[in-house]
Amino acid sequence: EAVEMKKNPATSKKRQSKFGDVQQQKPVNQREFELVQKKIAEKPLIRQRYYLTLPSRRLYVGNLPVSVGLDKLSLLEFFNTVLMNLGMKTVNPIIEIHMQGASRFCFLEF
C-alpha cells in the first residue's frame, strides 16, 4: 500500500511504502499529461456531438407484429445478424433499440 507524496505531473513522483522507504517512479511525460487534460476538457463536447448526431444514427422500423412477442433482445440479435450477413464489418453495429413495451415500432440506434 503506497502513499503518494508529490503530485506534480511534470516531475518524477515519489511514493512511500508502509515501511517508510521512498521509491522513485518514472517521470510523467508533460505531453501525456496535457493530452489527458484535453480529453477531460472535451467530454462536454463529446456528449454534445453524441446528441447532435443522434437523429442521423437512428432508424425507424415499423409494422412489427405484436402477436409474436418481440422484445429488445430478440430484435437486437435479429438486426445484428442480418447486418453481419449483408457484409457489415462492425461487430454488433446496433448500439441500442428504443421500444416501449409490446409496440408496433422501434428505433435502432447505430
C-alpha positions as CSV (number, residue, x, y, z in Angstrom):
1,E,0.0,0.0,0.0
2,A,1.7,3.2,-1.2
3,V,1.0,6.8,-0.2
4,E,1.7,9.5,-2.8
5,M,3.9,12.3,-1.6
6,K,4.2,14.5,-4.7
7,K,1.5,15.3,-7.2
8,N,3.3,17.5,-9.8
9,P,2.9,15.7,-13.1
10,A,5.9,17.3,-14.8
11,T,8.4,15.9,-12.3
12,S,9.0,12.4,-11.0
13,K,6.8,11.0,-8.3
14,K,7.9,9.6,-5.0
15,R,6.0,7.0,-3.2
16,Q,6.5,6.0,0.4
17,S,5.7,2.4,1.3
18,K,4.2,1.4,4.6
19,F,7.7,0.5,5.7
20,G,8.9,4.1,5.3
21,D,11.3,3.7,2.4
22,V,10.9,6.0,-0.6
23,Q,10.7,4.6,-4.1
24,Q,11.4,6.7,-7.2
25,Q,8.9,6.3,-10.0
26,K,9.2,7.0,-13.7
27,P,8.5,10.7,-14.5
28,V,5.2,11.6,-16.1
29,N,5.5,13.0,-19.6
30,Q,4.2,16.5,-19.8
31,R,2.7,15.9,-23.3
32,E,0.8,12.8,-22.0
33,F,-0.5,14.9,-19.1
34,E,-1.7,17.7,-21.5
35,L,-3.4,15.1,-23.7
36,V,-5.3,13.7,-20.7
37,Q,-6.3,17.2,-19.6
38,K,-7.5,17.9,-23.2
39,K,-9.7,14.7,-23.2
40,I,-11.2,15.7,-19.9
41,A,-12.0,19.2,-21.2
42,E,-13.6,17.7,-24.4
43,K,-16.1,15.4,-22.5
44,P,-18.9,18.0,-22.8
45,L,-18.1,18.3,-26.5
46,I,-18.3,14.6,-27.0
47,R,-21.6,14.5,-25.2
48,Q,-22.8,17.4,-27.4
49,R,-21.7,15.6,-30.6
50,Y,-23.5,12.5,-29.4
51,Y,-26.8,14.3,-29.2
52,L,-26.3,16.3,-32.3
53,T,-25.7,13.2,-34.4
54,L,-28.4,11.1,-32.8
55,P,-31.1,11.7,-35.4
56,S,-28.8,10.6,-38.2
57,R,-27.9,7.4,-36.3
58,R,-31.5,6.3,-35.7
59,L,-33.5,4.1,-38.0
60,Y,-37.3,3.8,-37.7
61,V,-38.7,0.2,-38.0
62,G,-42.4,-0.1,-38.2
63,N,-45.2,-2.7,-38.6
64,L,-43.7,-5.0,-36.1
65,P,-46.0,-8.0,-35.3
66,V,-47.4,-7.6,-31.8
67,S,-48.7,-11.3,-31.6
68,V,-45.1,-12.7,-31.9
69,G,-44.0,-11.1,-28.6
70,L,-40.9,-9.4,-29.8
71,D,-38.6,-7.8,-27.2
72,K,-35.5,-5.6,-27.4
73,L,-33.0,-8.5,-27.1
74,S,-34.6,-10.6,-29.9
75,L,-34.7,-7.6,-32.2
76,L,-31.1,-6.7,-31.4
77,E,-29.9,-10.2,-32.2
78,F,-32.0,-10.3,-35.4
79,F,-30.8,-7.0,-36.9
80,N,-27.2,-7.5,-35.9
81,T,-27.3,-11.0,-37.6
82,V,-28.9,-9.5,-40.7
83,L,-26.3,-6.7,-40.9
84,M,-23.4,-9.1,-40.5
85,N,-24.8,-11.3,-43.2
86,L,-25.1,-8.3,-45.5
87,G,-21.3,-7.7,-45.2
88,M,-21.1,-5.1,-42.4
89,K,-17.6,-5.5,-40.8
90,T,-18.5,-3.9,-37.4
91,V,-19.3,-6.4,-34.7
92,N,-22.7,-5.6,-33.2
93,P,-23.4,-2.4,-35.1
94,I,-26.6,-1.6,-33.3
95,I,-25.9,0.2,-30.0
96,E,-29.4,0.3,-28.7
97,I,-33.1,-0.4,-29.5
98,H,-35.7,2.1,-28.3
99,M,-39.0,0.3,-27.9
100,Q,-41.9,0.8,-25.5
101,G,-43.5,-2.5,-24.3
102,A,-45.3,-4.5,-27.0
103,S,-45.0,-1.7,-29.5
104,R,-45.6,-2.0,-33.3
105,F,-42.4,0.1,-34.0
106,C,-38.9,0.7,-32.7
107,F,-35.9,2.9,-33.3
108,L,-32.5,1.3,-34.0
109,E,-29.5,3.3,-32.9
110,F,-26.2,2.9,-34.7
